[in-house]
Amino acid sequence: MNDALSQLKDIHLPPPVNWWPPAPGWWLLAVLVLAALLALAWFVRRRIKRVDLYQLSLQELADIRKHYAEEPDAQRLAAELSRLLRRVAITLWPEAEVASLTGKDWLAWLDARIDGNAFTEGAGRFLEEGAYRPGGDLQDAQALLSLVEGWLKKVTRETRHA
Protein backbone atom coordinates (compact mmCIF):
# COMPACT_ATOMS: atom_id res chain seq x y z
CA MET A 1 0.00 0.00 0.00
CA ASN A 2 2.88 2.32 0.66
CA ASP A 3 3.87 1.71 -2.85
CA ALA A 4 0.53 2.99 -4.22
CA LEU A 5 0.67 6.21 -2.14
CA SER A 6 4.12 7.06 -3.39
CA GLN A 7 2.88 7.03 -6.95
CA LEU A 8 0.32 9.82 -6.29
CA LYS A 9 1.26 13.21 -7.67
CA ASP A 10 0.82 16.54 -5.87
CA ILE A 11 -2.27 18.72 -6.53
CA HIS A 12 -1.85 20.95 -9.57
CA LEU A 13 -3.29 24.47 -9.17
CA PRO A 14 -4.71 26.24 -12.20
CA PRO A 15 -2.70 29.17 -13.56
CA PRO A 16 -3.52 32.55 -11.95
CA VAL A 17 -6.32 34.54 -13.55
CA ASN A 18 -5.01 37.36 -15.76
CA TRP A 19 -6.15 40.87 -14.96
CA TRP A 20 -6.39 41.68 -18.65
CA PRO A 21 -8.84 41.78 -20.35
CA PRO A 22 -11.28 42.84 -17.65
CA ALA A 23 -14.66 41.25 -17.32
CA PRO A 24 -17.59 42.96 -19.15
CA GLY A 25 -18.87 44.41 -15.87
CA TRP A 26 -15.65 46.38 -15.41
CA TRP A 27 -15.92 47.75 -18.95
CA LEU A 28 -19.47 48.90 -18.23
CA LEU A 29 -18.39 50.51 -14.96
CA ALA A 30 -15.51 52.32 -16.73
CA VAL A 31 -17.87 53.69 -19.39
CA LEU A 32 -20.36 54.87 -16.75
CA VAL A 33 -17.65 56.57 -14.67
CA LEU A 34 -16.25 58.27 -17.78
CA ALA A 35 -19.72 59.47 -18.82
CA ALA A 36 -20.37 60.80 -15.32
CA LEU A 37 -17.03 62.68 -15.29
CA LEU A 38 -17.72 64.21 -18.70
CA ALA A 39 -21.22 65.29 -17.62
CA LEU A 40 -19.82 66.82 -14.43
CA ALA A 41 -17.10 68.68 -16.37
CA TRP A 42 -19.69 70.01 -18.83
CA PHE A 43 -21.97 71.17 -16.01
CA VAL A 44 -19.14 72.85 -14.09
CA ARG A 45 -17.87 74.57 -17.24
CA ARG A 46 -21.35 75.92 -18.06
CA ARG A 47 -21.81 77.10 -14.49
CA ILE A 48 -18.44 78.89 -14.42
CA LYS A 49 -19.13 80.46 -17.82
CA ARG A 50 -22.54 81.66 -16.61
CA VAL A 51 -21.12 83.16 -13.40
CA ASP A 52 -18.31 84.84 -15.31
CA LEU A 53 -20.72 86.21 -17.88
CA TYR A 54 -22.97 87.55 -15.13
CA GLN A 55 -20.14 89.31 -13.35
CA LEU A 56 -18.42 90.58 -16.49
CA SER A 57 -21.61 91.92 -18.05
CA LEU A 58 -22.58 93.78 -14.89
CA GLN A 59 -19.05 95.18 -14.59
CA GLU A 60 -19.19 96.44 -18.16
CA LEU A 61 -22.60 97.97 -17.50
CA ALA A 62 -21.15 99.76 -14.46
CA ASP A 63 -18.37 101.13 -16.67
CA ILE A 64 -20.94 102.34 -19.23
CA ARG A 65 -22.97 103.95 -16.45
CA LYS A 66 -19.83 105.69 -15.13
CA HIS A 67 -18.86 107.01 -18.57
CA TYR A 68 -22.38 108.32 -19.11
CA ALA A 69 -22.32 110.09 -15.74
CA GLU A 70 -19.01 111.76 -16.67
CA GLU A 71 -20.02 112.65 -20.25
CA PRO A 72 -23.77 112.40 -20.89
CA ASP A 73 -23.87 111.40 -24.56
CA ALA A 74 -27.12 109.61 -25.34
CA GLN A 75 -25.93 108.38 -28.74
CA ARG A 76 -22.84 106.77 -27.25
CA LEU A 77 -24.89 105.29 -24.39
CA ALA A 78 -27.31 103.65 -26.83
CA ALA A 79 -24.45 102.24 -28.93
CA GLU A 80 -22.59 100.84 -25.92
CA LEU A 81 -25.70 99.29 -24.39
CA SER A 82 -26.67 97.74 -27.73
CA ARG A 83 -23.21 96.22 -28.12
CA LEU A 84 -23.30 94.81 -24.60
CA LEU A 85 -26.76 93.29 -25.06
CA ARG A 86 -25.80 91.80 -28.42
CA ARG A 87 -22.58 90.23 -27.08
CA VAL A 88 -24.37 88.65 -24.13
CA ALA A 89 -27.17 87.39 -26.38
CA ILE A 90 -24.72 85.83 -28.85
CA THR A 91 -22.90 84.17 -25.97
CA LEU A 92 -26.07 82.58 -24.58
CA TRP A 93 -28.00 81.78 -27.78
CA PRO A 94 -26.97 80.55 -31.22
CA GLU A 95 -25.42 83.35 -33.26
CA ALA A 96 -27.71 82.55 -36.19
CA GLU A 97 -30.74 83.28 -33.99
CA VAL A 98 -29.47 86.61 -32.67
CA ALA A 99 -26.96 88.22 -35.02
CA SER A 100 -29.33 89.12 -37.85
CA LEU A 101 -31.97 90.79 -35.64
CA THR A 102 -32.31 94.56 -35.95
CA GLY A 103 -34.75 97.30 -35.08
CA LYS A 104 -38.11 96.29 -33.70
CA ASP A 105 -37.34 92.59 -34.18
CA TRP A 106 -34.28 92.94 -31.93
CA LEU A 107 -36.26 94.79 -29.28
CA ALA A 108 -39.06 92.20 -29.43
CA TRP A 109 -36.48 89.44 -29.05
CA LEU A 110 -35.03 91.17 -25.98
CA ASP A 111 -38.55 91.54 -24.53
CA ALA A 112 -39.32 87.86 -25.14
CA ARG A 113 -36.36 86.84 -22.96
CA ILE A 114 -37.78 88.70 -19.94
CA ASP A 115 -41.49 88.25 -20.64
CA GLY A 116 -42.21 91.94 -20.87
CA ASN A 117 -42.47 94.83 -23.28
CA ALA A 118 -40.09 97.39 -21.80
CA PHE A 119 -37.84 97.31 -24.87
CA THR A 120 -40.56 97.66 -27.49
CA GLU A 121 -42.83 100.03 -25.58
CA GLY A 122 -40.76 101.45 -22.73
CA ALA A 123 -37.35 102.95 -22.12
CA GLY A 124 -35.68 100.35 -24.34
CA ARG A 125 -37.17 101.87 -27.50
CA PHE A 126 -34.31 104.35 -27.44
CA LEU A 127 -31.91 101.55 -28.43
CA GLU A 128 -33.60 101.20 -31.82
CA GLU A 129 -32.54 104.56 -33.20
CA GLY A 130 -30.67 106.30 -30.41
CA ALA A 131 -27.25 105.08 -31.52
CA TYR A 132 -27.83 106.53 -35.01
CA ARG A 133 -29.42 109.86 -34.10
CA PRO A 134 -26.91 112.56 -33.14
CA GLY A 135 -28.08 114.46 -30.10
CA GLY A 136 -30.85 111.92 -29.56
CA ASP A 137 -33.45 112.81 -26.99
CA LEU A 138 -33.12 110.34 -24.14
CA GLN A 139 -35.92 110.99 -21.66
CA ASP A 140 -34.77 108.75 -18.82
CA ALA A 141 -31.25 107.34 -18.98
CA GLN A 142 -31.56 105.72 -15.54
CA ALA A 143 -34.68 103.82 -16.62
CA LEU A 144 -32.81 102.53 -19.70
CA LEU A 145 -29.77 101.54 -17.64
CA SER A 146 -31.98 99.80 -15.07
CA LEU A 147 -33.84 97.95 -17.83
CA VAL A 148 -30.59 96.69 -19.34
CA GLU A 149 -29.31 95.70 -15.90
CA GLY A 150 -32.49 93.74 -15.18
CA TRP A 151 -32.27 92.01 -18.55
CA LEU A 152 -28.63 91.06 -17.97
CA LYS A 153 -29.34 89.71 -14.50
CA LYS A 154 -32.28 87.65 -15.68
CA VAL A 155 -30.72 86.07 -18.74
CA THR A 156 -27.27 85.40 -17.29
CA ARG A 157 -28.70 83.77 -14.16
CA GLU A 158 -31.89 82.08 -15.29
CA THR A 159 -31.38 81.06 -18.90
CA ARG A 160 -31.85 77.35 -19.31
CA HIS A 161 -30.42 77.44 -22.81
CA ALA A 162 -27.93 74.76 -23.72
C-alpha positions in Angstrom: 0.0 0.0 0.0 2.9 2.3 0.7 3.9 1.7 -2.9 0.5 3.0 -4.2 0.7 6.2 -2.1 4.1 7.1 -3.4 2.9 7.0 -6.9 0.3 9.8 -6.3 1.3 13.2 -7.7 0.8 16.5 -5.9 -2.3 18.7 -6.5 -1.8 21.0 -9.6 -3.3 24.5 -9.2 -4.7 26.2 -12.2 -2.7 29.2 -13.6 -3.5 32.6 -12.0 -6.3 34.5 -13.5 -5.0 37.4 -15.8 -6.2 40.9 -15.0 -6.4 41.7 -18.7 -8.8 41.8 -20.3 -11.3 42.8 -17.7 -14.7 41.2 -17.3 -17.6 43.0 -19.1 -18.9 44.4 -15.9 -15.6 46.4 -15.4 -15.9 47.8 -18.9 -19.5 48.9 -18.2 -18.4 50.5 -15.0 -15.5 52.3 -16.7 -17.9 53.7 -19.4 -20.4 54.9 -16.7 -17.7 56.6 -14.7 -16.3 58.3 -17.8 -19.7 59.5 -18.8 -20.4 60.8 -15.3 -17.0 62.7 -15.3 -17.7 64.2 -18.7 -21.2 65.3 -17.6 -19.8 66.8 -14.4 -17.1 68.7 -16.4 -19.7 70.0 -18.8 -22.0 71.2 -16.0 -19.1 72.9 -14.1 -17.9 74.6 -17.2 -21.3 75.9 -18.1 -21.8 77.1 -14.5 -18.4 78.9 -14.4 -19.1 80.5 -17.8 -22.5 81.7 -16.6 -21.1 83.2 -13.4 -18.3 84.8 -15.3 -20.7 86.2 -17.9 -23.0 87.5 -15.1 -20.1 89.3 -13.3 -18.4 90.6 -16.5 -21.6 91.9 -18.0 -22.6 93.8 -14.9 -19.0 95.2 -14.6 -19.2 96.4 -18.2 -22.6 98.0 -17.5 -21.2 99.8 -14.5 -18.4 101.1 -16.7 -20.9 102.3 -19.2 -23.0 103.9 -16.5 -19.8 105.7 -15.1 -18.9 107.0 -18.6 -22.4 108.3 -19.1 -22.3 110.1 -15.7 -19.0 111.8 -16.7 -20.0 112.6 -20.3 -23.8 112.4 -20.9 -23.9 111.4 -24.6 -27.1 109.6 -25.3 -25.9 108.4 -28.7 -22.8 106.8 -27.2 -24.9 105.3 -24.4 -27.3 103.6 -26.8 -24.4 102.2 -28.9 -22.6 100.8 -25.9 -25.7 99.3 -24.4 -26.7 97.7 -27.7 -23.2 96.2 -28.1 -23.3 94.8 -24.6 -26.8 93.3 -25.1 -25.8 91.8 -28.4 -22.6 90.2 -27.1 -24.4 88.7 -24.1 -27.2 87.4 -26.4 -24.7 85.8 -28.9 -22.9 84.2 -26.0 -26.1 82.6 -24.6 -28.0 81.8 -27.8 -27.0 80.6 -31.2 -25.4 83.3 -33.3 -27.7 82.6 -36.2 -30.7 83.3 -34.0 -29.5 86.6 -32.7 -27.0 88.2 -35.0 -29.3 89.1 -37.8 -32.0 90.8 -35.6 -32.3 94.6 -35.9 -34.7 97.3 -35.1 -38.1 96.3 -33.7 -37.3 92.6 -34.2 -34.3 92.9 -31.9 -36.3 94.8 -29.3 -39.1 92.2 -29.4 -36.5 89.4 -29.1 -35.0 91.2 -26.0 -38.6 91.5 -24.5 -39.3 87.9 -25.1 -36.4 86.8 -23.0 -37.8 88.7 -19.9 -41.5 88.2 -20.6 -42.2 91.9 -20.9 -42.5 94.8 -23.3 -40.1 97.4 -21.8 -37.8 97.3 -24.9 -40.6 97.7 -27.5 -42.8 100.0 -25.6 -40.8 101.4 -22.7 -37.3 102.9 -22.1 -35.7 100.3 -24.3 -37.2 101.9 -27.5 -34.3 104.4 -27.4 -31.9 101.6 -28.4 -33.6 101.2 -31.8 -32.5 104.6 -33.2 -30.7 106.3 -30.4 -27.3 105.1 -31.5 -27.8 106.5 -35.0 -29.4 109.9 -34.1 -26.9 112.6 -33.1 -28.1 114.5 -30.1 -30.8 111.9 -29.6 -33.5 112.8 -27.0 -33.1 110.3 -24.1 -35.9 111.0 -21.7 -34.8 108.8 -18.8 -31.2 107.3 -19.0 -31.6 105.7 -15.5 -34.7 103.8 -16.6 -32.8 102.5 -19.7 -29.8 101.5 -17.6 -32.0 99.8 -15.1 -33.8 98.0 -17.8 -30.6 96.7 -19.3 -29.3 95.7 -15.9 -32.5 93.7 -15.2 -32.3 92.0 -18.5 -28.6 91.1 -18.0 -29.3 89.7 -14.5 -32.3 87.6 -15.7 -30.7 86.1 -18.7 -27.3 85.4 -17.3 -28.7 83.8 -14.2 -31.9 82.1 -15.3 -31.4 81.1 -18.9 -31.9 77.4 -19.3 -30.4 77.4 -22.8 -27.9 74.8 -23.7 
